[in-house]
Amino acid sequence: MMPPLLGVAPTGKPIRIDVIDIVRVKDGRYAEHWGINNLSTVLADLQRGGPSDE
């Protein structure tokens, strides 16, 4: 059995996490990184029993 994800018990159902990453590269290396995701929405949906658009 899988452990909880940030306090939410596993459901066995697939989930989708949307992510946007923006990276500034300087001299071939990452100089800056910005990222955003909807993990908090996914966790709230799981706590309610499923995505709100089901």
N, C-alpha and C positions, 0 to 999 in steps of 0.2 A: 504494500500500500504506500502511496506517495504521501509525503508530509504536507501540511497546509502551506499555502502560498500567502505570505503576509497575513496570516490569521484566517484565511478562507480555506475550508476543507475541499479536497479534490472532488469533482463531479464526474469525471470520466468523459465529459463532453469536450469537443474541440472549442478553442477560443481564438479570437483574432485581436491582436494588439497592433494598432497603427502607430508608426514611428516616422518622424522626420528628423534627419541629421543634416546639418550644414557644417562643412569643414573648410577652413581657410588653410591652404597649403603654402608654405614659404620655404624655398630652397629644398623642395622635395620632402618636407616633413610637415606634420600637422602643427600649425601654429595656434589655431583656435578651433574649438568645437562647440556647437550649440545643438541641443537635442530636445525634442518634445515627444511625448507619447501619451496614450490614453489609458495607461495602466489603472489609474484611479477609477475611471469609468468601468473598465472591465471588472475590477474587484467589486464595485458596487453592484453591478449586474449579477455577478455570481452570488453575492450575499442575498439578493432578492430572488434568486432561483433561475435566472436566465436573462439574456439580453432583452432590453425594452422593445426592440423591433421584431421580436419573434411572433 
